[in-house]
Amino acid sequence: MTILPISRYHDRQKKTCVFVFTVVLRWLARLSGVVIAGGYTLLLAGEILHPHSGPPSTLFEWGGLVLLTVTCIGMLIAWRWELPGAILSLACLLAFTLLVRMNRHTVIVVLAIPGILFTADWLLRRLQTLRPVAR
């Protein structure tokens, strides 16, 4: 008879830990997306207002600019719709990586963090709704 209350306590504690983890994961994804999109916006605005070089001259440069902009827009869309925003962000980042050959892959990894976190958040929330709760 004493086992039942302990079991219920552990179930509630487990649910609470998973809930806290999903909330922290979602806010980490959101904050990383805002920091990256904000930093990109500042860099873009700085280059427009005080250009260090001429405007993009080739199709590859314009394509890279558009793809990075859509990547950041996808991060912001993921605030409302996690999976579509994450897929848009990661797909445009993949296209950018294939279009623009970069030597520094750490930049690409950092730009992919919000999309990965939003995808993990979406998956974790889907698993919680699909899994039946034991009582």
N, C-alpha and C positions, 0 to 999 in steps of 0.2 A: 504494500500500500504506500510506502514512503518512496518507492521508485518512481511512481507516476508524477508527483510534483517536481522531482529533480529532472525528469525527462522533459517536462513542459518548460522548465526554466532553461534548459540547454537549447531547446528549440527556439525559444524567444531570443536567447542570447545569440544564437547563430543567425537568426533573421535580422537582428539588430546590426551585427557585424557586416553582413552582406549589404544591408541597406546603407550603412555608413560608407562602405567601400564604393558602392555605386555613386553615391552623392559626391564623394571626393574625386572619383574618376571623371565624372561629368564636369565638375568645376575645374579640374586640371586641364581637361581638353578645351574648355571654353577660354580659360585664361591664357593657355599657350596659343590658341588661335588668335585671340585679340592682340597679344604681344607681337606675334609674327605679322599679322595683317597691319597693325599699327606701325611697326618698324618699316615694313615695305612701303606703306603710304608715305611715311616721312622721307624715306630715300627717294621715292618717285617725285614727291613734291619738291624736294631739294634739287633734284636734277632738272626739273621743269623750270623752277624759278631761277636757279643759278647753274646753268649747264657747264659741266667740266669738259664735255666734248660735244660734238654736233648731235643732231637728232639721229635716231636709228636710220641707217641708210639701206640696209639689206632686208630682204624678206625674213631671213632667219632672226635678225634682231627684233623686228616687229612681232614675229611669231613668239619669240621668247618673252617679250614684254606682255603680250596678250595672255599667254599661258600662265605666267606668274600672277597676273592680275586676276584671272579666273580662279586660280588656285586659292588666292586669298579670299575671294568672294565665296568660294565653296566652304572655307573655314567659318565664315560668318553665317552662311545658310545652315550650317550644321548646328547652330544654336537652337534652331526650331525643328529641323528634320535631320537627325543625326546621320543616318545611313546615306541618303542622297547627297548631303553636303560633303560627307567624308569621301564618297566615291568620286564626286566631281573634283574635289581637291586632289585626291591621289591620282586620278586619271590624268588631270592636266599636268601634275608634277611629273608623272611618267612620260608624258608627251614632251614636256620641256627637257627632261633628261635625254630623251632620244634625239631631240632637235638640236639642242645646244650641248656640245661636247665640253664638259667641265672637268678640270683636274681635281677639284675639291669636292669630294662626295659627302663630306660632313655637312655642307650647306644643304644638300638635298635631304639628308637624314633629318636634320633639324626642321626643315620645312614639312617633312612627312609626319612629324610627331603628333600634331593635332588630328590629322586624318586617322592615324592609327588609334589614338585614344578615343576618338568619337566612334570608330568602328567597334572597339572593345566595349565601350559603354553600351552601344546598341545591342551587341551580342549578349552581354550580361543581363540586360533588362529583358530581352526576349527569352533567355533561358529561365529567368525567374517566373515569367508569366506562363511558360509552357510546362514547367515542372509542377506536379501536384504537391501541395503542402501536406505533410504528414501531421496528423493530429493525435 
